[in-house]
Amino acid sequence: MRLYIIRHADPDYENNTITPAGHHEAKALARRMSGYGLDLIYSSPLPRANITAQYTADLVKIEPIVEDWLIEIPGWEIDEIENGAPAWDIPGEIFREKQPYATHETWQQLPYLGEERFSSYWEQFKRNSDNFIERHGYKREGGRYRQVEPNRKQIAIYCHNGTALAWLAHLLEIPLPMVWGSFWHAPSAVTTILFEERSDMWAVPRALSVGDVSHLYEARLPIQPRGMRGNYY
């Protein structure tokens, strides 16, 4: 199984849609995705993801399936950071200030992340992920996935920056803050995850690419720095 975890195109947050630049991005993305032989398309319920997904859906003639849990993960706003920024926008310098760096067991000891709500939201997100993957034939056991009904499907998932990064952390077994502070998905960026099967029993997610925007280069479109709070240029 191969997952294409995609951030929506350039957002117009105020009007709950995507910008004119975002429509161009979504068209370029659809042309790219149409060559992958997609079997399924999933989308967050938010319009910016729906609209982006629909360009691909129209081109490949697959009806998108809305998954509520793919919404930009709620409840992670931190008032002390830049007027209520979400946790995935905490400056990476905070996560890397002291060694040893945070682990799965210790990341809640980092500044701003000690509230119980964060642990609760994270556990729910992981359960949602595991349920989704199990519906497609792979049951998580520890850090591996047992092949219950392995498949070779190509699945596109249209979601959000924070959600995509959180999913990457869970699938690849990387402590959540280290992913949030070290990676970014540009609007319409694609992360490709292969469930690699090296035996008849287990599959392990492997990132073939992270945050790829080659479709924007091919279409000669600029990369919109939405979600970058530092010096992008």
Number of C-alpha atoms within 10 A of each C-alpha: 19 20 21 22 28 30 29 33 32 26 23 14 11 7 10 11 21 25 16 13 16 22 18 18 28 27 21 23 26 22 16 15 20 15 9 13 11 20 12 16 22 22 28 25 19 19 17 26 30 22 21 30 31 21 20 25 22 13 13 19 12 15 14 20 15 18 16 12 18 23 18 18 19 11 11 18 16 17 12 10 14 11 9 12 14 17 20 25 20 21 15 16 10 13 19 16 10 10 7 7 14 19 14 11 8 11 18 18 12 16 11 15 17 13 11 9 12 17 14 10 15 16 12 13 19 16 13 16 17 19 14 15 15 18 11 16 16 24 21 20 10 8 13 18 23 20 21 15 11 19 13 10 14 16 19 26 26 33 30 28 26 24 23 25 26 22 19 25 18 19 22 16 14 15 19 21 27 18 20 23 19 14 15 22 25 23 26 33 27 27 23 20 22 18 22 15 16 9 8 10 12 19 22 20 22 15 17 11 12 19 21 16 21 15 21 21 11 10 14 10 15 11 16 17 16 15 14 12 11 8 6 8 4
